[in-house]
Amino acid sequence: MSQEPLNIALPDSLKDYLFERVSQGVCNSPSEYIVQLIRADQKHKVLEDLETLALEGIESGDAGEMTDEEWTALNRSITQPQLPRSEP
C-alpha cells in the first residue's frame, strides 16, 4: 500500500487530545490514530448503508420466497462484508 504524506491543521485542543491518546498507548503514532479513525468511519458508513438498504427492503412491500442461491449470497455478504478498498 502506497503512503503519501498529508498535512492537516488541527486546533490546539484537538492536537493535544491526539497526542494524549498516543501517549496513552491507544496507537503508536498520530498517523496510526488518524488511520484508525478513518477505518472506523468507513465501517460506520457501511453500517449506515446497510441500515438504509434494510429499511428500503422493509418498505418495499411483501417479499417473495428466496432461492438457495439468494440465501447463499446473503450469508456470504454477511460473513465477508466488502469494505471500501484503499487505493494502491
PDB file of N, CA, C and O in Angstrom:
ATOM      1  N   MET A   1       0.845  -1.176   0.000  1.00  0.00           N
ATOM      2  CA  MET A   1       0.000   0.000   0.000  1.00  0.00           C
ATOM      3  C   MET A   1       0.888   1.235   0.000  1.00  0.00           C
ATOM      4  O   MET A   1       1.743   1.393   0.871  1.00  0.00           O
ATOM      5  N   SER A   2       0.686   2.092  -0.960  1.00  0.00           N
ATOM      6  CA  SER A   2       1.451   3.321  -1.064  1.00  0.00           C
ATOM      7  C   SER A   2       0.953   4.328  -0.044  1.00  0.00           C
ATOM      8  O   SER A   2      -0.253   4.471   0.163  1.00  0.00           O
ATOM      9  N   GLN A   3       1.876   5.020   0.586  1.00  0.00           N
ATOM     10  CA  GLN A   3       1.505   6.043   1.550  1.00  0.00           C
ATOM     11  C   GLN A   3       2.081   7.368   1.112  1.00  0.00           C
ATOM     12  O   GLN A   3       3.272   7.486   0.824  1.00  0.00           O
ATOM     13  N   GLU A   4       1.215   8.363   1.066  1.00  0.00           N
ATOM     14  CA  GLU A   4       1.623   9.696   0.680  1.00  0.00           C
ATOM     15  C   GLU A   4       1.406  10.620   1.865  1.00  0.00           C
ATOM     16  O   GLU A   4       0.346  10.570   2.489  1.00  0.00           O
ATOM     17  N   PRO A   5       2.380  11.464   2.193  1.00  0.00           N
ATOM     18  CA  PRO A   5       2.201  12.385   3.312  1.00  0.00           C
ATOM     19  C   PRO A   5       1.006  13.298   3.100  1.00  0.00           C
ATOM     20  O   PRO A   5       0.691  13.691   1.977  1.00  0.00           O
ATOM     21  N   LEU A   6       0.350  13.624   4.205  1.00  0.00           N
ATOM     22  CA  LEU A   6      -0.807  14.514   4.168  1.00  0.00           C
ATOM     23  C   LEU A   6      -0.679  15.481   5.336  1.00  0.00           C
ATOM     24  O   LEU A   6      -0.582  15.066   6.490  1.00  0.00           O
ATOM     25  N   ASN A   7      -0.681  16.745   5.034  1.00  0.00           N
ATOM     26  CA  ASN A   7      -0.596  17.750   6.090  1.00  0.00           C
ATOM     27  C   ASN A   7      -1.995  18.197   6.455  1.00  0.00           C
ATOM     28  O   ASN A   7      -2.800  18.520   5.582  1.00  0.00           O
ATOM     29  N   ILE A   8      -2.289  18.216   7.764  1.00  0.00           N
ATOM     30  CA  ILE A   8      -3.578  18.707   8.224  1.00  0.00           C
ATOM     31  C   ILE A   8      -3.346  19.724   9.326  1.00  0.00           C
ATOM     32  O   ILE A   8      -2.350  19.661  10.047  1.00  0.00           O
ATOM     33  N   ALA A   9      -4.262  20.650   9.447  1.00  0.00           N
ATOM     34  CA  ALA A   9      -4.198  21.658  10.507  1.00  0.00           C
ATOM     35  C   ALA A   9      -5.263  21.322  11.542  1.00  0.00           C
ATOM     36  O   ALA A   9      -6.428  21.107  11.206  1.00  0.00           O
ATOM     37  N   LEU A  10      -4.850  21.281  12.799  1.00  0.00           N
ATOM     38  CA  LEU A  10      -5.768  20.980  13.890  1.00  0.00           C
ATOM     39  C   LEU A  10      -5.727  22.100  14.907  1.00  0.00           C
ATOM     40  O   LEU A  10      -4.670  22.677  15.164  1.00  0.00           O
ATOM     41  N   PRO A  11      -6.882  22.410  15.489  1.00  0.00           N
ATOM     42  CA  PRO A  11      -6.865  23.349  16.622  1.00  0.00           C
ATOM     43  C   PRO A  11      -6.024  22.729  17.751  1.00  0.00           C
ATOM     44  O   PRO A  11      -5.909  21.507  17.843  1.00  0.00           O
ATOM     45  N   ASP A  12      -5.448  23.567  18.593  1.00  0.00           N
ATOM     46  CA  ASP A  12      -4.592  23.078  19.671  1.00  0.00           C
ATOM     47  C   ASP A  12      -5.286  22.038  20.539  1.00  0.00           C
ATOM     48  O   ASP A  12      -4.656  21.068  20.961  1.00  0.00           O
ATOM     49  N   SER A  13      -6.581  22.224  20.814  1.00  0.00           N
ATOM     50  CA  SER A  13      -7.289  21.281  21.684  1.00  0.00           C
ATOM     51  C   SER A  13      -7.346  19.887  21.065  1.00  0.00           C
ATOM     52  O   SER A  13      -7.198  18.890  21.773  1.00  0.00           O
ATOM     53  N   LEU A  14      -7.559  19.807  19.752  1.00  0.00           N
ATOM     54  CA  LEU A  14      -7.591  18.506  19.084  1.00  0.00           C
ATOM     55  C   LEU A  14      -6.195  17.903  18.970  1.00  0.00           C
ATOM     56  O   LEU A  14      -6.020  16.694  19.120  1.00  0.00           O
ATOM     57  N   LYS A  15      -5.215  18.744  18.706  1.00  0.00           N
ATOM     58  CA  LYS A  15      -3.841  18.256  18.629  1.00  0.00           C
ATOM     59  C   LYS A  15      -3.401  17.712  19.983  1.00  0.00           C
ATOM     60  O   LYS A  15      -2.763  16.662  20.050  1.00  0.00           O
ATOM     61  N   ASP A  16      -3.738  18.417  21.064  1.00  0.00           N
ATOM     62  CA  ASP A  16      -3.405  17.940  22.407  1.00  0.00           C
ATOM     63  C   ASP A  16      -4.082  16.607  22.690  1.00  0.00           C
ATOM     64  O   ASP A  16      -3.473  15.700  23.257  1.00  0.00           O
ATOM     65  N   TYR A  17      -5.336  16.497  22.296  1.00  0.00           N
ATOM     66  CA  TYR A  17      -6.070  15.242  22.510  1.00  0.00           C
ATOM     67  C   TYR A  17      -5.422  14.104  21.719  1.00  0.00           C
ATOM     68  O   TYR A  17      -5.257  12.999  22.236  1.00  0.00           O
ATOM     69  N   LEU A  18      -5.064  14.371  20.491  1.00  0.00           N
ATOM     70  CA  LEU A  18      -4.420  13.364  19.645  1.00  0.00           C
ATOM     71  C   LEU A  18      -3.145  12.845  20.303  1.00  0.00           C
ATOM     72  O   LEU A  18      -2.951  11.635  20.414  1.00  0.00           O
ATOM     73  N   PHE A  19      -2.277  13.755  20.738  1.00  0.00           N
ATOM     74  CA  PHE A  19      -1.024  13.332  21.355  1.00  0.00           C
ATOM     75  C   PHE A  19      -1.254  12.664  22.711  1.00  0.00           C
ATOM     76  O   PHE A  19      -0.487  11.787  23.107  1.00  0.00           O
ATOM     77  N   GLU A  20      -2.294  13.070  23.416  1.00  0.00           N
ATOM     78  CA  GLU A  20      -2.639  12.408  24.677  1.00  0.00           C
ATOM     79  C   GLU A  20      -3.029  10.954  24.430  1.00  0.00           C
ATOM     80  O   GLU A  20      -2.591  10.061  25.155  1.00  0.00           O
ATOM     81  N   ARG A  21      -3.849  10.715  23.410  1.00  0.00           N
ATOM     82  CA  ARG A  21      -4.278   9.347  23.080  1.00  0.00           C
ATOM     83  C   ARG A  21      -3.093   8.486  22.662  1.00  0.00           C
ATOM     84  O   ARG A  21      -3.022   7.310  23.018  1.00  0.00           O
ATOM     85  N   VAL A  22      -2.170   9.062  21.913  1.00  0.00           N
ATOM     86  CA  VAL A  22      -0.975   8.320  21.516  1.00  0.00           C
ATOM     87  C   VAL A  22      -0.143   7.989  22.761  1.00  0.00           C
ATOM     88  O   VAL A  22       0.344   6.867  22.899  1.00  0.00           O
ATOM     89  N   SER A  23       0.020   8.958  23.663  1.00  0.00           N
ATOM     90  CA  SER A  23       0.818   8.709  24.872  1.00  0.00           C
ATOM     91  C   SER A  23       0.153   7.686  25.789  1.00  0.00           C
ATOM     92  O   SER A  23       0.831   7.041  26.588  1.00  0.00           O
ATOM     93  N   GLN A  24      -1.165   7.532  25.681  1.00  0.00           N
ATOM     94  CA  GLN A  24      -1.889   6.533  26.470  1.00  0.00           C
ATOM     95  C   GLN A  24      -1.771   5.137  25.857  1.00  0.00           C
ATOM     96  O   GLN A  24      -2.248   4.159  26.433  1.00  0.00           O
ATOM     97  N   GLY A  25      -1.143   5.050  24.706  1.00  0.00           N
ATOM     98  CA  GLY A  25      -0.934   3.757  24.078  1.00  0.00           C
ATOM     99  C   GLY A  25      -2.086   3.267  23.218  1.00  0.00           C
ATOM    100  O   GLY A  25      -2.129   2.091  22.856  1.00  0.00           O
ATOM    101  N   VAL A  26      -3.021   4.150  22.885  1.00  0.00           N
ATOM    102  CA  VAL A  26      -4.133   3.757  22.016  1.00  0.00           C
ATOM    103  C   VAL A  26      -3.603   3.321  20.659  1.00  0.00           C
ATOM    104  O   VAL A  26      -4.167   2.428  20.026  1.00  0.00           O
ATOM    105  N   CYS A  27      -2.530   3.942  20.216  1.00  0.00           N
ATOM    106  CA  CYS A  27      -1.845   3.570  18.986  1.00  0.00           C
ATOM    107  C   CYS A  27      -0.411   4.049  19.088  1.00  0.00           C
ATOM    108  O   CYS A  27      -0.039   4.691  20.070  1.00  0.00           O
ATOM    109  N   ASN A  28       0.388   3.748  18.093  1.00  0.00           N
ATOM    110  CA  ASN A  28       1.821   4.036  18.156  1.00  0.00           C
ATOM    111  C   ASN A  28       2.227   5.416  17.655  1.00  0.00           C
ATOM    112  O   ASN A  28       3.321   5.891  17.960  1.00  0.00           O
ATOM    113  N   SER A  29       1.357   6.056  16.892  1.00  0.00           N
ATOM    114  CA  SER A  29       1.716   7.353  16.317  1.00  0.00           C
ATOM    115  C   SER A  29       0.454   8.129  15.980  1.00  0.00           C
ATOM    116  O   SER A  29      -0.627   7.550  15.870  1.00  0.00           O
ATOM    117  N   PRO A  30       0.593   9.442  15.816  1.00  0.00           N
ATOM    118  CA  PRO A  30      -0.563  10.230  15.384  1.00  0.00           C
ATOM    119  C   PRO A  30      -1.128   9.738  14.047  1.00  0.00           C
ATOM    120  O   PRO A  30      -2.345   9.706  13.867  1.00  0.00           O
ATOM    121  N   SER A  31      -0.260   9.359  13.118  1.00  0.00           N
ATOM    122  CA  SER A  31      -0.734   8.861  11.820  1.00  0.00           C
ATOM    123  C   SER A  31      -1.575   7.605  11.990  1.00  0.00           C
ATOM    124  O   SER A  31      -2.629   7.468  11.369  1.00  0.00           O
ATOM    125  N   GLU A  32      -1.104   6.682  12.839  1.00  0.00           N
ATOM    126  CA  GLU A  32      -1.846   5.446  13.071  1.00  0.00           C
ATOM    127  C   GLU A  32      -3.216   5.741  13.692  1.00  0.00           C
ATOM    128  O   GLU A  32      -4.209   5.095  13.357  1.00  0.00           O
ATOM    129  N   TYR A  33      -3.259   6.720  14.595  1.00  0.00           N
ATOM    130  CA  TYR A  33      -4.532   7.093  15.223  1.00  0.00           C
ATOM    131  C   TYR A  33      -5.521   7.625  14.169  1.00  0.00           C
ATOM    132  O   TYR A  33      -6.696   7.257  14.166  1.00  0.00           O
ATOM    133  N   ILE A  34      -5.028   8.486  13.286  1.00  0.00           N
ATOM    134  CA  ILE A  34      -5.884   9.031  12.222  1.00  0.00           C
ATOM    135  C   ILE A  34      -6.369   7.914  11.311  1.00  0.00           C
ATOM    136  O   ILE A  34      -7.539   7.898  10.926  1.00  0.00           O
ATOM    137  N   VAL A  35      -5.486   6.976  10.958  1.00  0.00           N
ATOM    138  CA  VAL A  35      -5.883   5.838  10.113  1.00  0.00           C
ATOM    139  C   VAL A  35      -6.987   5.036  10.807  1.00  0.00           C
ATOM    140  O   VAL A  35      -7.957   4.640  10.161  1.00  0.00           O
ATOM    141  N   GLN A  36      -6.850   4.790  12.118  1.00  0.00           N
ATOM    142  CA  GLN A  36      -7.877   4.060  12.861  1.00  0.00           C
ATOM    143  C   GLN A  36      -9.214   4.797  12.831  1.00  0.00           C
ATOM    144  O   GLN A  36     -10.265   4.174  12.681  1.00  0.00           O
ATOM    145  N   LEU A  37      -9.175   6.113  12.971  1.00  0.00           N
ATOM    146  CA  LEU A  37     -10.413   6.894  12.923  1.00  0.00           C
ATOM    147  C   LEU A  37     -11.084   6.790  11.554  1.00  0.00           C
ATOM    148  O   LEU A  37     -12.303   6.647  11.463  1.00  0.00           O
ATOM    149  N   ILE A  38     -10.296   6.862  10.511  1.00  0.00           N
ATOM    150  CA  ILE A  38     -10.863   6.772   9.157  1.00  0.00           C
ATOM    151  C   ILE A  38     -11.456   5.389   8.917  1.00  0.00           C
ATOM    152  O   ILE A  38     -12.539   5.268   8.344  1.00  0.00           O
ATOM    153  N   ARG A  39     -10.753   4.350   9.350  1.00  0.00           N
ATOM    154  CA  ARG A  39     -11.280   2.990   9.175  1.00  0.00           C
ATOM    155  C   ARG A  39     -12.577   2.804   9.961  1.00  0.00           C
ATOM    156  O   ARG A  39     -13.513   2.174   9.471  1.00  0.00           O
ATOM    157  N   ALA A  40     -12.636   3.346  11.171  1.00  0.00           N
ATOM    158  CA  ALA A  40     -13.865   3.256  11.963  1.00  0.00           C
ATOM    159  C   ALA A  40     -15.001   3.983  11.249  1.00  0.00           C
ATOM    160  O   ALA A  40     -16.141   3.518  11.255  1.00  0.00           O
ATOM    161  N   ASP A  41     -14.690   5.124  10.634  1.00  0.00           N
ATOM    162  CA  ASP A  41     -15.707   5.858   9.889  1.00  0.00           C
ATOM    163  C   ASP A  41     -16.172   5.075   8.667  1.00  0.00           C
ATOM    164  O   ASP A  41     -17.358   5.091   8.335  1.00  0.00           O
ATOM    165  N   GLN A  42     -15.247   4.388   7.993  1.00  0.00           N
ATOM    166  CA  GLN A  42     -15.625   3.553   6.851  1.00  0.00           C
ATOM    167  C   GLN A  42     -16.596   2.458   7.292  1.00  0.00           C
ATOM    168  O   GLN A  42     -17.605   2.218   6.628  1.00  0.00           O
ATOM    169  N   LYS A  43     -16.296   1.796   8.405  1.00  0.00           N
ATOM    170  CA  LYS A  43     -17.180   0.748   8.916  1.00  0.00           C
ATOM    171  C   LYS A  43     -18.541   1.322   9.285  1.00  0.00           C
ATOM    172  O   LYS A  43     -19.576   0.709   9.025  1.00  0.00           O
ATOM    173  N   HIS A  44     -18.530   2.500   9.892  1.00  0.00           N
ATOM    174  CA  HIS A  44     -19.789   3.156  10.263  1.00  0.00           C
ATOM    175  C   HIS A  44     -20.626   3.446   9.012  1.00  0.00           C
ATOM    176  O   HIS A  44     -21.844   3.267   9.013  1.00  0.00           O
ATOM    177  N   LYS A  45     -19.961   3.891   7.956  1.00  0.00           N
ATOM    178  CA  LYS A  45     -20.656   4.177   6.687  1.00  0.00           C
ATOM    179  C   LYS A  45     -21.275   2.916   6.105  1.00  0.00           C
ATOM    180  O   LYS A  45     -22.400   2.952   5.608  1.00  0.00           O
ATOM    181  N   VAL A  46     -20.549   1.796   6.161  1.00  0.00           N
ATOM    182  CA  VAL A  46     -21.081   0.520   5.671  1.00  0.00           C
ATOM    183  C   VAL A  46     -22.341   0.153   6.452  1.00  0.00           C
ATOM    184  O   VAL A  46     -23.332  -0.281   5.866  1.00  0.00           O
ATOM    185  N   LEU A  47     -22.303   0.326   7.768  1.00  0.00           N
ATOM    186  CA  LEU A  47     -23.475   0.008   8.594  1.00  0.00           C
ATOM    187  C   LEU A  47     -24.647   0.943   8.286  1.00  0.00           C
ATOM    188  O   LEU A  47     -25.797   0.504   8.246  1.00  0.00           O
ATOM    189  N   GLU A  48     -24.358   2.225   8.070  1.00  0.00           N
ATOM    190  CA  GLU A  48     -25.425   3.162   7.675  1.00  0.00           C
ATOM    191  C   GLU A  48     -26.060   2.734   6.360  1.00  0.00           C
ATOM    192  O   GLU A  48     -27.284   2.733   6.222  1.00  0.00           O
ATOM    193  N   ASP A  49     -25.215   2.369   5.387  1.00  0.00           N
ATOM    194  CA  ASP A  49     -25.720   1.931   4.086  1.00  0.00           C
ATOM    195  C   ASP A  49     -26.567   0.674   4.229  1.00  0.00           C
ATOM    196  O   ASP A  49     -27.610   0.543   3.589  1.00  0.00           O
ATOM    197  N   LEU A  50     -26.114  -0.250   5.073  1.00  0.00           N
ATOM    198  CA  LEU A  50     -26.861  -1.484   5.309  1.00  0.00           C
ATOM    199  C   LEU A  50     -28.217  -1.182   5.938  1.00  0.00           C
ATOM    200  O   LEU A  50     -29.229  -1.776   5.565  1.00  0.00           O
ATOM    201  N   GLU A  51     -28.230  -0.264   6.884  1.00  0.00           N
ATOM    202  CA  GLU A  51     -29.498   0.123   7.520  1.00  0.00           C
ATOM    203  C   GLU A  51     -30.450   0.741   6.494  1.00  0.00           C
ATOM    204  O   GLU A  51     -31.646   0.453   6.494  1.00  0.00           O
ATOM    205  N   THR A  52     -29.911   1.587   5.629  1.00  0.00           N
ATOM    206  CA  THR A  52     -30.728   2.204   4.580  1.00  0.00           C
ATOM    207  C   THR A  52     -31.325   1.140   3.671  1.00  0.00           C
ATOM    208  O   THR A  52     -32.513   1.179   3.349  1.00  0.00           O
ATOM    209  N   LEU A  53     -30.488   0.184   3.259  1.00  0.00           N
ATOM    210  CA  LEU A  53     -30.976  -0.890   2.391  1.00  0.00           C
ATOM    211  C   LEU A  53     -32.026  -1.743   3.098  1.00  0.00           C
ATOM    212  O   LEU A  53     -33.015  -2.147   2.486  1.00  0.00           O
ATOM    213  N   ALA A  54     -31.813  -2.015   4.380  1.00  0.00           N
ATOM    214  CA  ALA A  54     -32.782  -2.813   5.133  1.00  0.00           C
ATOM    215  C   ALA A  54     -34.115  -2.090   5.213  1.00  0.00           C
ATOM    216  O   ALA A  54     -35.166  -2.703   5.026  1.00  0.00           O
ATOM    217  N   LEU A  55     -34.082  -0.790   5.490  1.00  0.00           N
ATOM    218  CA  LEU A  55     -35.327  -0.019   5.567  1.00  0.00           C
ATOM    219  C   LEU A  55     -36.022   0.040   4.208  1.00  0.00           C
ATOM    220  O   LEU A  55     -37.247  -0.051   4.123  1.00  0.00           O
ATOM    221  N   GLU A  56     -35.230   0.192   3.150  1.00  0.00           N
ATOM    222  CA  GLU A  56     -35.824   0.188   1.807  1.00  0.00           C
ATOM    223  C   GLU A  56     -36.493  -1.153   1.536  1.00  0.00           C
ATOM    224  O   GLU A  56     -37.580  -1.209   0.960  1.00  0.00           O
ATOM    225  N   GLY A  57     -35.844  -2.224   1.951  1.00  0.00           N
ATOM    226  CA  GLY A  57     -36.425  -3.551   1.755  1.00  0.00           C
ATOM    227  C   GLY A  57     -37.712  -3.724   2.532  1.00  0.00           C
ATOM    228  O   GLY A  57     -38.684  -4.269   2.010  1.00  0.00           O
ATOM    229  N   ILE A  58     -37.731  -3.269   3.766  1.00  0.00           N
ATOM    230  CA  ILE A  58     -38.932  -3.382   4.601  1.00  0.00           C
ATOM    231  C   ILE A  58     -40.076  -2.587   3.997  1.00  0.00           C
ATOM    232  O   ILE A  58     -41.223  -3.035   3.989  1.00  0.00           O
ATOM    233  N   GLU A  59     -39.753  -1.404   3.491  1.00  0.00           N
ATOM    234  CA  GLU A  59     -40.791  -0.519   2.944  1.00  0.00           C
ATOM    235  C   GLU A  59     -41.212  -0.908   1.523  1.00  0.00           C
ATOM    236  O   GLU A  59     -42.163  -0.338   0.988  1.00  0.00           O
ATOM    237  N   SER A  60     -40.522  -1.863   0.912  1.00  0.00           N
ATOM    238  CA  SER A  60     -40.812  -2.194  -0.485  1.00  0.00           C
ATOM    239  C   SER A  60     -42.016  -3.128  -0.647  1.00  0.00           C
ATOM    240  O   SER A  60     -42.447  -3.402  -1.767  1.00  0.00           O
ATOM    241  N   GLY A  61     -42.546  -3.607   0.458  1.00  0.00           N
ATOM    242  CA  GLY A  61     -43.721  -4.478   0.363  1.00  0.00           C
ATOM    243  C   GLY A  61     -43.384  -5.924   0.650  1.00  0.00           C
ATOM    244  O   GLY A  61     -42.299  -6.247   1.134  1.00  0.00           O
ATOM    245  N   ASP A  62     -44.334  -6.787   0.343  1.00  0.00           N
ATOM    246  CA  ASP A  62     -44.157  -8.209   0.608  1.00  0.00           C
ATOM    247  C   ASP A  62     -43.052  -8.793  -0.277  1.00  0.00           C
ATOM    248  O   ASP A  62     -42.922  -8.459  -1.455  1.00  0.00           O
ATOM    249  N   ALA A  63     -42.281  -9.658   0.327  1.00  0.00           N
ATOM    250  CA  ALA A  63     -41.190 -10.301  -0.401  1.00  0.00           C
ATOM    251  C   ALA A  63     -41.613 -11.688  -0.852  1.00  0.00           C
ATOM    252  O   ALA A  63     -42.459 -12.332  -0.231  1.00  0.00           O
ATOM    253  N   GLY A  64     -41.021 -12.126  -1.919  1.00  0.00           N
ATOM    254  CA  GLY A  64     -41.267 -13.490  -2.384  1.00  0.00           C
ATOM    255  C   GLY A  64     -40.353 -14.449  -1.648  1.00  0.00           C
ATOM    256  O   GLY A  64     -39.551 -14.036  -0.810  1.00  0.00           O
ATOM    257  N   GLU A  65     -40.472 -15.695  -1.953  1.00  0.00           N
ATOM    258  CA  GLU A  65     -39.637 -16.710  -1.335  1.00  0.00           C
ATOM    259  C   GLU A  65     -38.233 -16.647  -1.922  1.00  0.00           C
ATOM    260  O   GLU A  65     -38.067 -16.488  -3.132  1.00  0.00           O
ATOM    261  N   MET A  66     -37.208 -16.773  -1.051  1.00  0.00           N
ATOM    262  CA  MET A  66     -35.821 -16.715  -1.514  1.00  0.00           C
ATOM    263  C   MET A  66     -35.352 -18.082  -1.975  1.00  0.00           C
ATOM    264  O   MET A  66     -35.741 -19.113  -1.427  1.00  0.00           O
ATOM    265  N   THR A  67     -34.503 -18.063  -3.002  1.00  0.00           N
ATOM    266  CA  THR A  67     -33.913 -19.303  -3.510  1.00  0.00           C
ATOM    267  C   THR A  67     -32.690 -19.658  -2.675  1.00  0.00           C
ATOM    268  O   THR A  67     -32.194 -18.831  -1.911  1.00  0.00           O
ATOM    269  N   ASP A  68     -32.204 -20.891  -2.821  1.00  0.00           N
ATOM    270  CA  ASP A  68     -30.988 -21.304  -2.128  1.00  0.00           C
ATOM    271  C   ASP A  68     -29.806 -20.421  -2.521  1.00  0.00           C
ATOM    272  O   ASP A  68     -28.974 -20.088  -1.677  1.00  0.00           O
ATOM    273  N   GLU A  69     -29.726 -20.041  -3.792  1.00  0.00           N
ATOM    274  CA  GLU A  69     -28.642 -19.186  -4.259  1.00  0.00           C
ATOM    275  C   GLU A  69     -28.698 -17.816  -3.598  1.00  0.00           C
ATOM    276  O   GLU A  69     -27.664 -17.251  -3.244  1.00  0.00           O
ATOM    277  N   GLU A  70     -29.900 -17.284  -3.432  1.00  0.00           N
ATOM    278  CA  GLU A  70     -30.040 -15.980  -2.778  1.00  0.00           C
ATOM    279  C   GLU A  70     -29.629 -16.060  -1.311  1.00  0.00           C
ATOM    280  O   GLU A  70     -28.987 -15.139  -0.806  1.00  0.00           O
ATOM    281  N   TRP A  71     -29.984 -17.142  -0.615  1.00  0.00           N
ATOM    282  CA  TRP A  71     -29.580 -17.324   0.787  1.00  0.00           C
ATOM    283  C   TRP A  71     -28.067 -17.437   0.890  1.00  0.00           C
ATOM    284  O   TRP A  71     -27.462 -16.872   1.802  1.00  0.00           O
ATOM    285  N   THR A  72     -27.451 -18.162  -0.039  1.00  0.00           N
ATOM    286  CA  THR A  72     -26.009 -18.319  -0.039  1.00  0.00           C
ATOM    287  C   THR A  72     -25.326 -16.963  -0.238  1.00  0.00           C
ATOM    288  O   THR A  72     -24.373 -16.635   0.470  1.00  0.00           O
ATOM    289  N   ALA A  73     -25.808 -16.189  -1.187  1.00  0.00           N
ATOM    290  CA  ALA A  73     -25.235 -14.868  -1.444  1.00  0.00           C
ATOM    291  C   ALA A  73     -25.417 -13.951  -0.233  1.00  0.00           C
ATOM    292  O   ALA A  73     -24.512 -13.193   0.116  1.00  0.00           O
ATOM    293  N   LEU A  74     -26.573 -14.021   0.399  1.00  0.00           N
ATOM    294  CA  LEU A  74     -26.831 -13.203   1.579  1.00  0.00           C
ATOM    295  C   LEU A  74     -25.886 -13.590   2.712  1.00  0.00           C
ATOM    296  O   LEU A  74     -25.282 -12.721   3.342  1.00  0.00           O
ATOM    297  N   ASN A  75     -25.756 -14.877   2.970  1.00  0.00           N
ATOM    298  CA  ASN A  75     -24.850 -15.336   4.018  1.00  0.00           C
ATOM    299  C   ASN A  75     -23.412 -14.918   3.732  1.00  0.00           C
ATOM    300  O   ASN A  75     -22.690 -14.511   4.642  1.00  0.00           O
ATOM    301  N   ARG A  76     -22.996 -15.016   2.484  1.00  0.00           N
ATOM    302  CA  ARG A  76     -21.645 -14.616   2.103  1.00  0.00           C
ATOM    303  C   ARG A  76     -21.445 -13.119   2.349  1.00  0.00           C
ATOM    304  O   ARG A  76     -20.392 -12.711   2.839  1.00  0.00           O
ATOM    305  N   SER A  77     -22.432 -12.306   2.019  1.00  0.00           N
ATOM    306  CA  SER A  77     -22.289 -10.862   2.200  1.00  0.00           C
ATOM    307  C   SER A  77     -22.238 -10.475   3.671  1.00  0.00           C
ATOM    308  O   SER A  77     -21.659  -9.450   4.028  1.00  0.00           O
ATOM    309  N   ILE A  78     -22.842 -11.292   4.521  1.00  0.00           N
ATOM    310  CA  ILE A  78     -22.822 -11.011   5.958  1.00  0.00           C
ATOM    311  C   ILE A  78     -21.499 -11.447   6.571  1.00  0.00           C
ATOM    312  O   ILE A  78     -20.927 -10.732   7.394  1.00  0.00           O
ATOM    313  N   THR A  79     -21.018 -12.602   6.178  1.00  0.00           N
ATOM    314  CA  THR A  79     -19.788 -13.128   6.774  1.00  0.00           C
ATOM    315  C   THR A  79     -18.529 -12.553   6.140  1.00  0.00           C
ATOM    316  O   THR A  79     -17.456 -12.607   6.742  1.00  0.00           O
ATOM    317  N   GLN A  80     -18.644 -12.003   4.931  1.00  0.00           N
ATOM    318  CA  GLN A  80     -17.496 -11.424   4.246  1.00  0.00           C
ATOM    319  C   GLN A  80     -17.882 -10.070   3.662  1.00  0.00           C
ATOM    320  O   GLN A  80     -17.935  -9.911   2.443  1.00  0.00           O
ATOM    321  N   PRO A  81     -18.159  -9.068   4.552  1.00  0.00           N
ATOM    322  CA  PRO A  81     -18.585  -7.772   4.036  1.00  0.00           C
ATOM    323  C   PRO A  81     -17.497  -7.117   3.198  1.00  0.00           C
ATOM    324  O   PRO A  81     -16.308  -7.268   3.479  1.00  0.00           O
ATOM    325  N   GLN A  82     -17.904  -6.405   2.189  1.00  0.00           N
ATOM    326  CA  GLN A  82     -16.974  -5.726   1.304  1.00  0.00           C
ATOM    327  C   GLN A  82     -16.827  -4.282   1.772  1.00  0.00           C
ATOM    328  O   GLN A  82     -17.674  -3.436   1.484  1.00  0.00           O
ATOM    329  N   LEU A  83     -15.731  -4.007   2.505  1.00  0.00           N
ATOM    330  CA  LEU A  83     -15.443  -2.650   2.934  1.00  0.00           C
ATOM    331  C   LEU A  83     -14.784  -1.894   1.786  1.00  0.00           C
ATOM    332  O   LEU A  83     -14.187  -2.504   0.898  1.00  0.00           O
ATOM    333  N   PRO A  84     -14.890  -0.572   1.803  1.00  0.00           N
ATOM    334  CA  PRO A  84     -14.213   0.187   0.759  1.00  0.00           C
ATOM    335  C   PRO A  84     -12.719  -0.124   0.779  1.00  0.00           C
ATOM    336  O   PRO A  84     -12.098  -0.180   1.840  1.00  0.00           O
ATOM    337  N   ARG A  85     -12.158  -0.324  -0.398  1.00  0.00           N
ATOM    338  CA  ARG A  85     -10.736  -0.632  -0.510  1.00  0.00           C
ATOM    339  C   ARG A  85      -9.934   0.650  -0.575  1.00  0.00           C
ATOM    340  O   ARG A  85     -10.358   1.633  -1.183  1.00  0.00           O
ATOM    341  N   SER A  86      -8.774   0.633   0.054  1.00  0.00           N
ATOM    342  CA  SER A  86      -7.892   1.796  -0.062  1.00  0.00           C
ATOM    343  C   SER A  86      -7.218   1.733  -1.417  1.00  0.00           C
ATOM    344  O   SER A  86      -6.961   0.654  -1.952  1.00  0.00           O
ATOM    345  N   GLU A  87      -6.939   2.890  -1.959  1.00  0.00           N
ATOM    346  CA  GLU A  87      -6.319   2.946  -3.283  1.00  0.00           C
ATOM    347  C   GLU A  87      -4.863   2.570  -3.182  1.00  0.00           C
ATOM    348  O   GLU A  87      -4.196   2.935  -2.214  1.00  0.00           O
ATOM    349  N   PRO A  88      -4.355   1.845  -4.163  1.00  0.00           N
ATOM    350  CA  PRO A  88      -2.928   1.468  -4.159  1.00  0.00           C
ATOM    351  C   PRO A  88      -2.014   2.649  -4.333  1.00  0.00           C
ATOM    352  O   PRO A  88      -0.794   2.488  -4.350  1.00  0.00           O
TER     353      PRO A  88
END
